Amino acid sequence: MANSVKAPAGSGTMFHKAAIAALVVGAAGMFAVGALTKKHAVETAVVTGPKAAAQASAGDGGKSVSGIGEAALNGAGIAKPLDVSLTQTTGKLWALFRDIGYEIDGVRAHGEVPRLFLASLPQDLRHQPRAEMRKTTFIKSTLPLILHVNELILQDRERIATLRDHVSEGGVLSEPDRLWLEATSERYGSQSADPVVLLTHVDIVPPSLAIAQAAEESGWGTSRFAREGNALFGQRAYKAHKKGIVPKERPDGTSFRVRAFDHLIDGVKSYVHNLNSHPAYRDFRKARAMMRAENDGIDGYRLAGALLRYSERGVDYVKTIRVIMRANTLRAFDDAKLGRSVSPGA
């Protein structure tokens, strides 16, 4: 469990369905798996107007970010989900993985990850007897989400970099661009709307690091917080209006809860925004910016060393995260990219 420095970023109420919503990006939008093949679907719910998630807050570090539920899946050219198919078991999820040819070895070899976004992990994951199956299920489920959140961040980063270059060449920002930079600065808790400063905030979190932290904080997706609230990163909530789960072993005299989310994507985006905005992770952002300046790529293993304040365990926590990364060869996923749209059974 992380300490009080970990900002209560992100939002959303608990996802009460004991199921998985698999959102598959199609050419004209996102189509439910169940809309394409019924053999995996236990229950199907048609969403005619996806419920907007509540705002996400970066705690002391940044302002609220609206629309990060299903709306978080919407980047340029990506439509909102049309409907949702709910699949309740790990076995059915693996059948889906087989149908779309989603294999971890293939990702490690070729770096392509299908655009498959799960709203929740299977409730029976903790009952799977094989640790390797639990881990593989967790990685396959979270990797596309992390890559998609990074994908959206890179869209903003590219715009900021373009504006930076424009200014450095003597150009003058248009009013819309200036206002957008100011809004982005406020959202990330930056004291400056200077594009150079903003680029230290608006950047990705390496998949290897995100997966390792999620695995440690959620017991590879089997914890009570993961099952009941799609909470993978141990983020804490201190404000009464924010949804959360009371830990059974919460220390006397404390009132925090563990943040709960409607969908996994909400928690992932909240976690990334937390690292990108909260003052506690300034060293993390500086280290990442230095890697950018060195043109060596962003190394999740090295960056883990800048997260001493993520947990009360400090150095021991960092060591644990690095052990998870090494033991599960997670660094191989840092070069992965979201690839083709998928159609189960096609």
VEXVEX-225339 format. One record per residue (C-alpha): residue number from 1; residue in one letter; x, y, z. Coordinates in Angstrom, 2 decimals, padded with zeros to 5 digits. Example, Ala and Ser with C-alpha at 12.3 -4.5 7.8 and 13.67 -1.06 7.14 Angstrom:
% residues 2
 kelo nudo       x       y       z
    1    A  012.30 -004.50  007.80
    2    S  013.67 -001.06  007.14
//
This chain:
% residues 346
 kelo nudo       x       y       z
    1    M  000.00  000.00  000.00
    2    A  001.36  003.40 -000.92
    3    N  001.83  006.20  001.55
    4    S  000.00  009.46  001.93
    5    V  002.28  011.12 -000.60
    6    K  000.57  009.12 -003.32
    7    A -001.96  011.59 -004.65
    8    P -005.61  010.52 -004.79
    9    A -005.73  011.03 -008.52
   10    G -008.41  009.72 -010.82
   11    S -012.06  009.17 -010.28
   12    G -015.13  007.08 -010.80
   13    T -017.47  004.98 -008.74
   14    M -016.90  001.30 -008.15
   15    F -017.57 -001.00 -011.07
   16    H -020.19 -003.31 -009.59
   17    K -020.47 -005.78 -012.47
   18    A -018.49 -008.95 -011.79
   19    A -017.44 -009.04 -015.40
   20    I -015.15 -007.87 -018.15
   21    A -016.15 -005.38 -020.77
   22    A -013.97 -005.94 -023.79
   23    L -013.95 -002.95 -026.08
   24    V -012.50 -003.70 -029.48
   25    V -011.55 -000.80 -031.69
   26    G -013.04 -001.21 -035.13
   27    A -012.59  000.91 -038.22
   28    A -015.76  002.87 -037.57
   29    G -015.68  002.84 -033.81
   30    M -015.45  000.52 -030.84
   31    F -017.48 -002.63 -031.08
   32    A -018.20 -005.04 -028.29
   33    V -016.77 -008.49 -028.54
   34    G -020.24 -009.86 -027.99
   35    A -021.53 -007.93 -030.97
   36    L -019.12 -009.87 -033.16
   37    T -019.13 -013.32 -031.65
   38    K -021.58 -014.65 -029.09
   39    K -019.64 -017.63 -027.83
   40    H -017.66 -015.51 -025.34
   41    A -020.59 -013.41 -024.17
   42    V -022.32 -014.26 -020.93
   43    E -024.23 -011.01 -020.79
   44    T -024.49 -008.09 -023.19
   45    A -025.38 -004.54 -022.29
   46    V -026.02 -001.99 -025.02
   47    V -024.72  001.46 -024.19
   48    T -026.47  004.05 -026.32
   49    G -024.88  006.99 -024.54
   50    P -021.77  006.02 -022.56
   51    K -021.92  007.41 -019.05
   52    A -019.30  010.07 -018.59
   53    A -016.91  009.32 -015.77
   54    A -016.59  011.78 -012.93
   55    Q -013.66  014.12 -012.93
   56    A -010.18  012.97 -012.01
   57    S -008.08  014.96 -009.60
   58    A -004.33  014.92 -009.25
   59    G -004.64  015.88 -005.61
   60    D -002.29  018.68 -004.67
   61    G -000.46  018.43 -007.94
   62    G -003.00  019.18 -010.64
   63    K -006.51  020.19 -011.50
   64    S -009.42  017.97 -012.39
   65    V -009.51  016.19 -015.72
   66    S -012.93  015.57 -017.14
   67    G -014.16  012.66 -019.17
   68    I -011.60  009.96 -018.47
   69    G -013.91  006.95 -018.40
   70    E -015.01  005.64 -021.77
   71    A -014.11  009.11 -023.03
   72    A -010.49  008.31 -022.21
   73    L -010.57  005.82 -025.04
   74    N -011.30  008.59 -027.51
   75    G -008.31  010.04 -029.27
   76    A -008.11  011.43 -032.76
   77    G -010.08  009.15 -035.05
   78    I -011.30  006.86 -032.25
   79    A -015.05  006.79 -031.75
   80    K -016.91  006.15 -028.51
   81    P -017.91  002.58 -027.59
   82    L -021.14  001.47 -029.16
   83    D -021.88 -001.40 -026.81
   84    V -020.27 -003.58 -024.19
   85    S -019.99 -007.35 -023.89
   86    L -019.50 -008.81 -020.44
   87    T -017.47 -011.98 -019.97
   88    Q -017.17 -013.35 -016.46
   89    T -014.37 -015.91 -016.38
   90    T -010.66 -016.15 -017.00
   91    G -011.25 -019.13 -019.26
   92    K -013.57 -017.17 -021.53
   93    L -011.10 -014.31 -021.61
   94    W -008.34 -016.68 -022.72
   95    A -010.64 -018.01 -025.44
   96    L -010.99 -014.44 -026.62
   97    F -007.22 -013.97 -026.58
   98    R -006.85 -017.09 -028.73
   99    D -009.48 -015.90 -031.18
  100    I -007.65 -012.64 -031.84
  101    G -004.17 -014.21 -031.80
  102    Y -003.02 -012.30 -028.73
  103    E  000.13 -014.02 -027.45
  104    I  002.72 -012.56 -025.07
  105    D  005.60 -014.15 -026.97
  106    G  004.32 -012.50 -030.12
  107    V  004.28 -009.12 -028.43
  108    R  007.82 -009.58 -027.17
  109    A  008.99 -010.60 -030.64
  110    H  007.11 -008.11 -032.79
  111    G  005.98 -005.36 -030.41
  112    E  002.39 -005.22 -031.67
  113    V -000.48 -005.27 -029.18
  114    P -004.13 -005.59 -030.30
  115    R -006.49 -002.76 -029.48
  116    L -008.41 -004.71 -026.87
  117    F -009.51 -002.71 -023.83
  118    L -010.96 -004.46 -020.79
  119    A -013.15 -002.59 -018.35
  120    S -012.50 -005.04 -015.51
  121    L -010.46 -008.12 -014.68
  122    P -012.22 -011.49 -014.30
  123    Q -013.47 -012.06 -010.78
  124    D -012.18 -015.63 -010.74
  125    L -008.59 -014.63 -011.54
  126    R -007.46 -015.11 -007.94
  127    H -008.76 -018.69 -007.98
  128    Q -006.61 -019.74 -010.94
  129    P -004.12 -022.30 -009.55
  130    R -001.26 -021.44 -011.91
  131    A  000.64 -018.28 -011.05
  132    E  001.92 -018.01 -014.61
  133    M -001.63 -017.93 -015.96
  134    R -002.61 -015.21 -013.48
  135    K  000.40 -013.12 -014.43
  136    T -000.07 -013.56 -018.16
  137    T -003.76 -012.68 -017.90
  138    F -002.86 -009.56 -015.96
  139    I -000.20 -008.44 -018.43
  140    K -002.40 -009.06 -021.46
  141    S -005.25 -007.16 -019.83
  142    T -003.33 -004.10 -018.67
  143    L -000.77 -003.61 -021.44
  144    P -003.23 -002.32 -024.09
  145    L -004.71  000.13 -021.58
  146    I -001.31  001.52 -020.60
  147    L -000.30  001.85 -024.24
  148    H -003.52  003.64 -025.07
  149    V -003.16  006.15 -022.23
  150    N  000.40  006.80 -023.40
  151    E -000.89  007.16 -026.95
  152    L -003.28  009.90 -025.88
  153    I -000.58  011.68 -023.90
  154    L  001.76  011.63 -026.89
  155    Q -000.90  013.40 -028.95
  156    D -000.81  016.32 -026.51
  157    R  002.97  016.13 -026.26
  158    E  003.33  016.41 -030.02
  159    R  001.15  019.52 -030.06
  160    I  003.17  021.10 -027.24
  161    A  006.43  020.34 -029.04
  162    T  005.08  021.91 -032.23
  163    L  004.14  025.07 -030.33
  164    R  007.53  025.12 -028.64
  165    D  009.28  025.00 -032.00
  166    H  006.98  027.69 -033.37
  167    V  007.87  030.05 -030.52
  168    S  011.59  029.26 -030.71
  169    E  011.53  030.25 -034.38
  170    G  010.07  033.64 -033.49
  171    G  006.44  032.80 -034.06
  172    V  003.54  034.16 -032.04
  173    L  001.00  031.81 -030.50
  174    S -002.59  032.09 -031.59
  175    E -005.20  032.79 -028.93
  176    P -006.59  029.22 -029.05
  177    D -003.10  027.75 -028.71
  178    R -002.25  030.06 -025.82
  179    L -005.46  029.19 -023.99
  180    W -004.88  025.49 -024.59
  181    L -001.39  025.71 -023.11
  182    E -002.76  027.54 -020.07
  183    A -005.48  024.93 -019.59
  184    T -002.95  022.12 -019.96
  185    S -000.67  023.83 -017.45
  186    E -003.49  024.08 -014.93
  187    R -004.52  020.48 -015.49
  188    Y -001.02  019.21 -014.78
  189    G -000.40  021.52 -011.83
  190    S  002.45  023.25 -013.63
  191    Q  003.47  026.71 -012.50
  192    S  004.21  027.68 -016.08
  193    A  002.46  027.38 -019.43
  194    D  005.83  027.51 -021.19
  195    P  005.87  024.58 -023.64
  196    V  009.38  023.62 -022.51
  197    V  008.16  023.27 -018.92
  198    L  004.98  021.47 -019.92
  199    L  006.93  018.83 -021.81
  200    T  008.38  017.63 -018.50
  201    H  004.82  016.93 -017.31
  202    V  003.15  015.66 -020.46
  203    D  004.96  012.42 -021.16
  204    I  004.48  008.67 -020.98
  205    V  005.06  006.14 -018.23
  206    P  006.95  003.08 -019.56
  207    P  004.71 -000.01 -019.68
  208    S  007.31 -002.05 -017.78
  209    L  007.11  000.30 -014.82
  210    A  003.33  000.67 -014.90
  211    I  002.76 -003.10 -015.08
  212    A  005.25 -003.79 -012.29
  213    Q  003.68 -001.22 -009.98
  214    A  000.18 -002.44 -010.76
  215    A  001.25 -006.04 -010.12
  216    E  002.81 -005.15 -006.77
  217    E -000.05 -002.95 -005.60
  218    S -002.86 -005.29 -006.70
  219    G -001.34 -008.74 -006.28
  220    W -001.39 -009.22 -010.04
  221    G -005.01 -008.13 -010.15
  222    T -006.28 -010.44 -007.40
  223    S -006.60 -007.98 -004.51
  224    R -009.92 -006.93 -003.03
  225    F -009.34 -003.40 -004.35
  226    A -008.79 -004.69 -007.89
  227    R -011.88 -006.91 -007.73
  228    E -014.25 -004.40 -006.16
  229    G -012.97 -001.12 -007.51
  230    N -010.72 -001.70 -010.52
  231    A -007.93 -000.26 -008.38
  232    L -004.52 -001.47 -009.53
  233    F -002.17  001.20 -008.23
  234    G -003.06  001.66 -004.56
  235    Q -004.01  005.31 -004.92
  236    R -005.54  006.84 -001.84
  237    A -008.62  009.02 -001.44
  238    Y -008.86  011.52  001.39
  239    K -011.79  013.64  000.26
  240    A -015.30  012.52  001.15
  241    H -016.72  013.07 -002.34
  242    K -014.25  010.69 -003.93
  243    K -015.23  007.04 -004.19
  244    G -013.04  004.56 -002.42
  245    I -012.76  001.33 -000.46
  246    V -011.88  001.26  003.23
  247    P -008.87 -001.02  003.85
  248    K -009.54 -003.72  006.44
  249    E -006.19 -003.04  008.10
  250    R -006.29  000.75  007.98
  251    P -004.18  002.22  010.82
  252    D -006.07  003.77  013.71
  253    G -006.46  007.49  013.42
  254    T -006.39  007.53  009.62
  255    S -009.33  008.16  007.32
  256    F -008.05  007.42  003.83
  257    R -009.65  004.98  001.43
  258    V -008.26  003.24 -001.63
  259    R -009.55  004.89 -004.79
  260    A -012.13  002.95 -006.77
  261    F -012.90  003.34 -010.45
  262    D -015.66  002.51 -012.91
  263    H -013.21  000.89 -015.30
  264    L -009.57 -000.12 -015.43
  265    I -008.84  002.67 -017.92
  266    D -009.87  005.25 -015.31
  267    G -007.34  003.94 -012.83
  268    V -004.56  003.73 -015.40
  269    K -005.09  007.29 -016.57
  270    S -005.31  008.46 -012.97
  271    Y -002.02  006.75 -012.09
  272    V -000.19  008.27 -015.05
  273    H -001.62  011.72 -014.37
  274    N -000.58  011.35 -010.75
  275    L  003.06  010.75 -011.71
  276    N  002.89  013.58 -014.23
  277    S  001.45  016.19 -011.91
  278    H  001.97  015.59 -008.19
  279    P  004.85  017.48 -006.50
  280    A  006.01  014.26 -004.83
  281    Y  007.11  012.90 -008.20
  282    R  009.10  015.90 -009.40
  283    D  012.29  013.79 -009.34
  284    F  010.58  011.19 -011.50
  285    R  009.71  013.81 -014.10
  286    K  013.21  015.30 -014.02
  287    A  014.78  011.88 -014.55
  288    R  012.45  011.17 -017.46
  289    A  013.20  014.56 -019.04
  290    M  016.93  013.83 -018.79
  291    M  016.40  010.54 -020.62
  292    R  014.56  012.42 -023.35
  293    A  017.42  014.90 -023.61
  294    E  019.93  012.06 -023.91
  295    N  017.86  010.45 -026.70
  296    D  018.32  007.08 -025.04
  297    G  014.63  006.28 -024.73
  298    I  012.67  006.17 -021.49
  299    D  013.96  003.34 -019.32
  300    G  011.36  002.11 -016.84
  301    Y  013.95  000.21 -014.81
  302    R  016.01  003.35 -014.23
  303    L  012.93  005.49 -013.63
  304    A  011.81  003.17 -010.83
  305    G  014.67  004.59 -008.79
  306    A  012.93  007.98 -008.79
  307    L  009.83  006.61 -007.05
  308    L  011.13  006.45 -003.49
  309    R  008.11  008.44 -002.30
  310    Y  005.52  006.17 -003.89
  311    S  005.53  003.93 -000.82
  312    E  006.48  004.08  002.83
  313    R  008.87  001.25  002.00
  314    G  011.09  003.61  000.03
  315    V  014.22  001.85 -001.23
  316    D  012.76 -001.60 -000.54
  317    Y  009.74 -000.73 -002.67
  318    V  011.98  000.29 -005.57
  319    K  013.91 -002.97 -005.22
  320    T  010.67 -004.95 -005.33
  321    I  009.48 -003.16 -008.47
  322    R  012.78 -003.87 -010.18
  323    V  012.67 -007.53 -009.19
  324    I  009.21 -007.82 -010.73
  325    M  010.45 -006.16 -013.90
  326    R  013.44 -008.49 -014.21
  327    A  011.66 -011.71 -013.25
  328    N  008.90 -011.13 -015.77
  329    T  011.02 -009.54 -018.53
  330    L  008.70 -006.54 -018.53
  331    R  011.19 -004.21 -020.18
  332    A  010.46 -005.98 -023.46
  333    F  007.07 -004.23 -023.46
  334    D  008.54 -000.73 -023.43
  335    D  008.88 -000.87 -027.22
  336    A  005.38 -002.28 -027.76
  337    K  002.82 -000.35 -029.78
  338    L -000.91 -000.67 -030.24
  339    G -001.47 -002.29 -033.58
  340    R -004.34 -003.44 -035.67
  341    S -008.00 -003.35 -034.87
  342    V -009.28 -006.82 -034.07
  343    S -012.36 -008.87 -034.84
  344    P -012.73 -012.06 -032.78
  345    G -013.45 -015.06 -034.92
  346    A -012.47 -013.28 -038.12
//
